[in-house]
Amino acid sequence: MKRTVSVTIYHNNGGAWERAVYAGCFWEDDRQRAIAKSGLQDADRLYVSLPLDKAPTLELEAGEDMIVQGECPVVIDNASQSAQAASIKALRAEYEVFTVTALSRKDHSLNSRLHHWEIGGK
């Protein structure tokens, strides 16, 4: 079941990480494992619906940007690459972090309450 939550998105903008928080999103995640020829693999999946009125423009890089459920207070230190790496390591140690895999704008309905961004992650 989808639940309404805030989400924190970490966007890598040319080597500098930017943090943004959005409220009123729907969040649905599945934590599971899959069996492949090479053994067990993560088959985690994330679906987030972010209302278009909260973010009229949104640019995310699949495989690069990160998303966390809730209003995450961690700010990534952009002073150096080692500071960024330490900040990201601390973020991943304390929070469940998903990597953005897809972004799609859904605004083809006449009902503006249904306009949203679909964000996929793993």
Secondary structure, 3 states (H helix, E strand, C coil): CCEEEEEEEEEEECCEEEEEEEEEEEEEEECCEEEECCEEEECCEEEEEEECCCCCCCCCCCCCCEEEECCCCCCCCCCCHHHHHHHHHHHHHHCCEEEEEEEEEECCCCCHHHCEEEEEEC
